Amino acid sequence: MKLLVTGGSGFIGSNFVRHVLATHPDDRVVNLDKLTYAGNPANLADIERDPRYAFVQGDVCDAKVVREAARGVDAIVNFAAESHVDRSLSEPDAFLRTDVFGVFTLLEAVKELKIPRLLHISTDEVYGSVARGSSREIDPLRPSNPYSASKAGGDLLALAYWQTHRLPVLITRSSNNFGPSQYPEKVIPLFVTNALDDQLLPLYGDGKNVRDWLYVLDNCAAIDLVLRKGGEGEVYNIGGGHEVENVVLTRQILQLTGKPESLIKPVKDRPGHDRRYSLDSKKVRQLGWTPRHRFPDALATTVAWYREHETWWRPLKSGEFRAYYEKQYGHR
């Protein structure tokens, strides 16, 4: 296959590009990425000379750029998104543009160029907070913040194109991803790198919000399976099966970094903070997928990676990130 991967220089996207080239030797990948603050060319520096890989810098909302990059591909896998809840509270317009209009641009390209398949990558957050049980693909969407609302909008638009035009779309919704090379605004890399520098770890509210954690390589394997074997017009949940309270996760990170719990700093909670996410993943498991990485082992591997790759994350935590961090946590 020849794939167009949008947002391929981001955290999950770059891991997926590398996964495809490693597991499908005859595949080719075109990576279309705008290279915003979270898109990092260093994430794919090891394969940039691979003749099966090509990079195009461009905006997923630019119809001309998308059409040119998509011409002749067998499928599009859309990772391009603004993805941080906290930023969506202060800059929602960027999320609406990329996460909704960007999906529209891709759908129109698929329709015009008759591309055989579009896999849209979404999130468990579209279901909203789940007090009991686990969200199924047929459950209603109840997003709680501009980020999850924008992702739900993209999902619904893709499914509408399936219903209206029988466009060959598929959707995956995964739980919280983690692993090496994740931008340090997200909780695990933020807390790991703060702990390594003996800085406080800003923990929202009482810390009892529950998240289901999924190692990024397991998510990439599931996405690849859905791309090749999933049914058109279908949604597939991808859950890690490891639900943990944020405060417990924080203590585990401190233990792995050898730092004291005195670094935990409770801060004012995020507005509209969902209490719990949980996914029912039976549908993707029926395709033959199961997570291969145990959470404790994967978390230890992730912490070790950040410890050993300071030259990757230290430059990211200056400049734009420092201004964002002070704005986000300074008043708390």
N, C-alpha and C positions, 0 to 999 in steps of 0.2 A: 504494500500500500504506500501511497504518497499522502502524507498528512499535513494539513495546516494546523499548527498549534498556536492559538492566540494566547498571549500572556505567558509565553514559554520561558521567559527569563525570571519569573517570580518563583516563589517557594515550591508550590506543588507542581506548577508547570515545568520547571527545570528538571525536577525529579522524574516527571513523566517522560520528557524528551529523552533523558538518559535511559530510562527503563525501556522505551520502545527500541532504541538503537541497540541496546544490549540483548534484548530477547527476540528481536525480529531483524536478523541481519540483512534482509532484502528490502526493508522499509526505508523510506526517505522522509525527512521531516523539514518543513519550512516553519520557522519560528517568527511570528509577527508580534512584536512587543513595542509599546510606546516608550518603555524605559522611564516610568515614573519613579518616585522615590523607592518603591519596593521592587522594581525590576532591576536586577543586578547582572550585568554581563559576566561577572566573575563566577556566577553560578554554573555557567556552561563553558568555562574557559578550557576544560579538559577535552571537550569534543568539538571546539570551534573549527578545527582543521579537518574534521571528518568529512569526506566527500559526500556523505549521505545527508549532511546537515547544512541548512542555509538560514541566515538571519536577515530579517527585514525589519527595520525600525519604522513604526507607523502606528497610527491610532485606529483602534477597532471601530470607531465611529466614522471613519473616513471611507465612504463607499468606494471611491476610486482605488484607494490603496488596498482595501479588502478584496475587491474583484481581481486586481492584478496578482495579489499573493495567492488567491484561491484557485486561479485558473489551472485546470488540469489535475486537481487533487481528488483523491478518492473519499476523503472525509475531513471534516473540521472538528477539532476538539477545543472548546472555548473555555479557557481558564481566565481570560481577561476580565478583571473586576477590581473595583475598589472594595476592600474586604475587612476593614477594621471598624468595629461598632463605634468605638469612642470617636473616631474621626467623623463618622457619619452624623453624629449629633451636632457637630459644629460646621460641617461642610457637606450638607446633604445633596447639593446640586451636582457635585462630581459623581456621586454614587448613582443618581438617577441617569446621568448621561451615559456612563460606561455600562452600568448593570442592566439598563433597560434599552436605551437607544442603541447601544453597541450590539445587543442581541438582535434587535430589529435589523440593523445593517447586515449582520451575518445571515439572518434568515432570508433577506432579499437577495443576497449573493447566491445562496444555495438554490433559491427558486430560479434565478436568472441563468445560472451556470449549470443547473441540473446536477449538482453535486450529490453523490449517492447517500451521504450520511452526515448529520450534524449532532455531535454529542455536547450537550451543554452541562457545565459543571456548576452545581448549586450546593446548598448547605442545609443542615438540619435546623438551622435557625428560622427557616420559613414556617415551621410548624408552631413556633412560639413555645412558651413554657409548658412543660408536661408534668403535672403533679404526680400522676401514677401511670404505670404501664409504659408503653413505647409507641412512638409515632409510626404509622403505616403510610405507605405511598398514597392510599386513597383518602387519608384524613384531610380535613380542611386546613387551609393555610391561615395562620394567625400571627403574622409578624409583629414584633414589638418595637422596632426601631427603624430608622431610615435605611440602614444597611440591609436588614432582613426583608424589609418591604421592597427595596429595589431588586433584591434577588428573587423574591416571589413574583414581582412584576415580569422579570425576564423569563421565569419558568412558565407563567401563564401565557405570555406572548408566544413562546415556542410551542406550547401545547395547542394554542389557538391556530397556529399555522399548520399543525398536524391535522386538526379537525377541518380547517377550511380548504387547505391546498394539498392535503396528504403529503406534506413535506416530511422527509425521513429524519425526524428529530428523536433524540433520546435524552434523558436527564438523569444525572446522578446527584444524590444529596448525601454528603458525608458528614460525620461528626467531626469534632475538633481535631485537626491534623497537628502533628508535631514532628520534629526531627532536625537534622543538621541543615544549616543555611536558611533558617527562617528569620525574617526581618525582626529585629528586637523590640518592636512595639507589642508583639503578642506575648501572652503571659509567661509561657515557659522560657523562651529566649530572654525576655526582659528580666525575669527573676533569676535565671542562671547567671547572666552577665552582671547584674547588680550584685549578686552574692559574691561572685569572683572578685569584685572590686570593693567588697565590704560596704556596699551601699544598701540603704533601706529598701525593703520589698513592699510596695504599696498594695495592700490587700483590700479589695472592696468589701464594705459592709461587715457582716459577721463571718464572711469567708465560707459560708455553708452552701453557696451555689454549686450545683452539680453539673459536671461536664463529662461526656463520654469521649475518651481519648483514642485516637487512631494514628498509628505510625504511618508516616507519609508513603513509605514504600508499599505498605499493604493497600493503601488507597490507590496508588498508581496501578497495582496489579488488578484491582477490582475495576477501575476505569477502563483499562485495556481490555478486560474480559467483556465488559458491557459494550464497548465499541465494536467488538468483533462478533459477539453472540447475542447481544441484547435485542429486544423486539422494538420496532419502530413505534413511536407514540407512547412508549413506556417510561416510567420513572423507577429508579432503583436506589433504595437507601443503602448506605455503606457505613455501618457502625463498628467501632472498635471493640465493643463489648466490655469496656473497662470504665465504669462510672465512678467518679471520685469527687469529693468536695474540694473546693479550691484551697481551703486551709490545709487539708491533708496533703494535697499536691505540693503546696508551698513547703511544708515540713520535709517532704521527701527530697525536694530540690536542695534544701539546706543540709540535709544529711549527706547527700551525694557530693556536695561542694565542701563539706567539712566546716560549715559555718553555723553560728549559734542562732537559735530561734528569736533572740533579741533583735534580729534584723527585720522581723515582721512588723510592719507599721499599718495598722488598720486605718483606712481612709474613708471619706464619705462615699457612699455607694453611687454607682452609675445610675442615672435616671432610667426607669423602665427595665432594670436588670432582670432578665429571665432567670427563674430559680433553678430550673432543671431541663436538660435536653436528654432524650433517649430515643434510639432508633430501633425499629424492628427490621432486621436485615435478611429475613428468610428468603426474600425474592432473589437477591443477588447470590445468596448461598446456593440456591437451587441451580444457578448457572455453573456452580463448581468452585466458588470462591470461599476462602476462609482466611482470616488474618494469621500470618505466620510468626509475627513478632510479639512476644510476651511484653506487656506494658513495663514491668520493672526493668527488664533487660534493655528495652528500647529507650527508656528514659535515661538509664545509665550511659548508654551509647551516645545519646544526645548531649548530655552534660559533658562527657569526655570530649566530644567534638568541639564544643565551644571553649573548653579549657585549652585545647590544642590549636585552635584557630583564631587567636586574638587578632591577628592581622586582617582577618575577614570582617569581624564585627566592630572593632574599635573605631575605624573610620566612619562607620554607619551611625555611631552613637554621638557624633558631634554635629555641628551645623544645624540642618533642618530638624533632625531628630531631637537635639537638645532643646531647641525652641518649642517643639511640640510637647516634649516631656514636661518642661516647666509650666507650660500653659495647662496641660492636662492634670498635673498632680501638685503644682506649687500651692494652689489655694486650698487644697484638701488637707 
